[in-house]
Amino acid sequence: MTARMLDGRALAGRLERSLQQEVETFAAMFGRRPRLVVVLVGDMAASASYVKSKSLAAARVGIDSDVVPVAATASTADLVALVKALASEKHGPADGILVQLPLPPHVDTVAVLDAVPPDRDVDGFHPENAGLLSQGRPRFIPCTAAGVQRMLIDAEIPTAGKHVVIVGRSDIVGKPLALLLASRPPVGCPPDGTGGCDASVTICHSRSGDLGHLTRQADILVAAVGRPGLITADMVRKGAAVIDVGINRVEGKLVGDVDYGPVSEVAGWISPVPGGVGPMTVAMLMSNTLLAAEIRRRP
Ligand code: NAD
């Protein structure tokens, strides 16, 4: 079997074109564009490159965006004060405020993220947004989790009654994705089980023991660890959908967590790295920024 490729880049392009029209409607109604402000701390090349992709996507869909560079020596208090100042609009309207992770080790990341007002938290990391998601009434869904769900929906891969195994339990990817895929169907969800919900979900992590025993049970397998080659062909059930969230740099090249060539001979669907989940994450950030602008305009 040769797996069908889940082309995240193409899907993200389609989503961006439709968002572009919604942004134009917003701008015509309110006389301004949604605005995203990104705080970039330090000079890590990977962070700078992610921030650049976000700025370029914002320009493509017509969202105003600004990057606020901060020295790596900034303290937790400095960063909390900066986020609060951005939210107070001293620097102009900021519909979405995003602090690029990771922060330097001396900074209390949770304290900084908690300073982002929940109605501008376009990353969906604030406890209020995490709580809303866990109660099945999401507002800002973490972008990578939302992007993976959208890929499954777009490819019409059934989730209802299926077994999803997620490797990785982070607050950014694994946990919110588990909540999303196990959630009850929203109003208007297609009746054929392809709504990206109603799944039975297993979350695996670094202490999961026999990982292959668990991953082989998956109809849909998601790898979100950050270890190249972790998922090998013998860990995948024939015909399963394999979604690779991992981003690793190996000898100057980007690779995921999945051993792509051999796994694509076993899987039914597979997402590549690069060109899979990464562009979807950025597209969902644009969607969240437009939503933040709309929420701020509601009476
Ligand atoms: P994290 O470090 O917060 O979490 C990694 C998880 O993997 C942990 O829950 C840990 O328990 C688990 N783990 C570690 N070793 C394991 C093992 N041997 N077996 C099973 N589980 C193991 O990472 P994160 O922020 O969730 O990111 C995970 C990966 O996804 C990274 O490569 C990151 O760069 C990538 N990522 C990609 C995107 C994207 O847009 N494509 C977005 C976010 C993160």
Residues whose N, C-alpha, C, O or C-beta is under 5 A from the ligand:
A	BS01	NAD	T144 G168 R169 S170 I172 V173 C204 H205 S206 A224 V225 G226 V245 G246 I247 V277 G278 T281
